Amino acid sequence: MSASYRIDGMTCQGCARSVTKAIQAVAPAAEVDVDVEAGVVTVTGPADGAQVRGAVEDAGFDFVGPV
């Protein structure tokens, strides 16, 4: 299963690493792909959308919603 989410506030690869680390903390078996320019994160594998949202927001980014 794969889901993509719009995330605001990512400006660099450091942001991408922070978002990836935060999501993998709540969904360790998931693969995370971050497109900083598009502001989109794609999570492939077992991951709960609510947990992804919480992880992204706890990392300091704005979770806009599914793409």
C-alpha positions as a Markdown table, in Angstrom:
| # | Residue | x | y | z |
|---|---|---|---|---|
| 1 | Met | 0.0 | 0.0 | 0.0 |
| 2 | Ser | 1.2 | 3.5 | -0.8 |
| 3 | Ala | -0.1 | 6.9 | 0.2 |
| 4 | Ser | 1.1 | 10.4 | -0.7 |
| 5 | Tyr | 0.8 | 13.5 | 1.5 |
| 6 | Arg | 1.3 | 17.2 | 1.0 |
| 7 | Ile | 3.7 | 18.6 | 3.5 |
| 8 | Asp | 4.5 | 22.3 | 3.9 |
| 9 | Gly | 7.7 | 23.8 | 5.3 |
| 10 | Met | 10.2 | 21.5 | 3.7 |
| 11 | Thr | 13.0 | 23.5 | 2.0 |
| 12 | Cys | 16.0 | 21.3 | 1.8 |
| 13 | Gln | 17.4 | 17.8 | 2.0 |
| 14 | Gly | 17.9 | 18.3 | 5.8 |
| 15 | Cys | 14.1 | 18.7 | 6.0 |
| 16 | Ala | 13.6 | 15.6 | 3.9 |
| 17 | Arg | 15.8 | 13.6 | 6.3 |
| 18 | Ser | 13.9 | 15.0 | 9.3 |
| 19 | Val | 10.6 | 14.0 | 7.8 |
| 20 | Thr | 11.8 | 10.6 | 6.8 |
| 21 | Lys | 13.3 | 9.9 | 10.3 |
| 22 | Ala | 10.0 | 11.0 | 12.0 |
| 23 | Ile | 7.8 | 8.8 | 9.8 |
| 24 | Gln | 10.1 | 5.8 | 10.1 |
| 25 | Ala | 10.0 | 6.2 | 13.9 |
| 26 | Val | 6.2 | 5.5 | 13.8 |
| 27 | Ala | 6.3 | 3.1 | 10.8 |
| 28 | Pro | 9.7 | 1.4 | 10.8 |
| 29 | Ala | 8.7 | -1.1 | 8.0 |
| 30 | Ala | 7.6 | 1.7 | 5.6 |
| 31 | Glu | 9.6 | 3.1 | 2.7 |
| 32 | Val | 9.6 | 6.9 | 2.7 |
| 33 | Asp | 10.2 | 9.0 | -0.4 |
| 34 | Val | 10.4 | 12.8 | -0.1 |
| 35 | Asp | 10.1 | 15.2 | -3.0 |
| 36 | Val | 11.1 | 18.5 | -1.4 |
| 37 | Glu | 10.4 | 20.6 | -4.5 |
| 38 | Ala | 6.8 | 19.3 | -4.8 |
| 39 | Gly | 6.3 | 19.2 | -1.0 |
| 40 | Val | 5.1 | 15.6 | -1.2 |
| 41 | Val | 5.9 | 12.6 | 0.9 |
| 42 | Thr | 5.1 | 9.1 | -0.3 |
| 43 | Val | 4.9 | 6.3 | 2.2 |
| 44 | Thr | 4.9 | 2.8 | 0.9 |
| 45 | Gly | 4.2 | -0.1 | 3.3 |
| 46 | Pro | 2.4 | -0.4 | 6.6 |
| 47 | Ala | 1.7 | 3.1 | 7.9 |
| 48 | Asp | -1.3 | 4.6 | 9.6 |
| 49 | Gly | -2.2 | 8.1 | 8.2 |
| 50 | Ala | -2.9 | 9.5 | 11.6 |
| 51 | Gln | 0.5 | 8.4 | 12.9 |
| 52 | Val | 2.2 | 9.8 | 9.9 |
| 53 | Arg | 0.4 | 13.1 | 10.4 |
| 54 | Gly | 1.5 | 13.2 | 14.1 |
| 55 | Ala | 5.1 | 12.4 | 13.3 |
| 56 | Val | 5.3 | 15.1 | 10.6 |
| 57 | Glu | 3.7 | 17.7 | 12.9 |
| 58 | Asp | 5.9 | 16.7 | 15.8 |
| 59 | Ala | 9.0 | 17.2 | 13.5 |
| 60 | Gly | 7.8 | 20.8 | 13.0 |
| 61 | Phe | 6.3 | 20.6 | 9.5 |
| 62 | Asp | 2.7 | 21.3 | 8.3 |
| 63 | Phe | 0.8 | 18.2 | 7.3 |
| 64 | Val | -1.7 | 19.5 | 4.6 |
| 65 | Gly | -3.3 | 16.1 | 3.8 |
| 66 | Pro | -3.4 | 13.4 | 1.2 |
| 67 | Val | -2.5 | 14.1 | -2.4 |
